[in-house]
Amino acid sequence: MNDSPDFCFSIPIQIRFADTDVMGHVNNAVYLTYFELARVEYFRSIVGREVDESLEQSFIIGEAHVVFKAPARMGESLQVLARISRFGTKSFDFSYRIINTEHGAVICEGSTVQVMYDYVRNATILLPQDFIQRVESFERQPVARS
């Protein structure tokens, strides 16, 4: 279920007991894990494999933001929507929205900044043009540049 036209990618999330806190709702730190699950599946959809440590060049997370809108509780079904919303020269942004699939409420929104990184040289690198092309083809629209 993806009723948000800005997002072409989504994954379902089943809330686990371990995701909840003493108040019975999803702990705020867990939403970053939900973002990560979507990010990994998005990446797999584009390049046909997961991000793994054997890659000499990949990306690292440089920044993460979460804006909480409503609580989610055990037994509810969630959907994580994800898209790449900006390209820089060495970094790119993911935008996320988590919704409750039963009533459509937005649970939270957020973003992460990924920085392209060469693990052999321990240095940032330029975004590969073929990656940008794959993303824009997958997104079916141009992605903002900065």
URNOR-V408678 format. One record per helix or strand. SS is the DSSP state (a for helix, b for strand). FROM is the first residue (numbers start at 0). TO is the last residue. Records with the same first field share a line. If there is no record, write none. Layout:
SS=FROM-TO / FROM-TO
This chain:
b=8-13 / 19-19 / 24-25 / 56-67 / 72-72 / 76-86 / 90-99 / 105-117 / 122-123 / 143-144
a=16-18 / 29-46 / 128-138
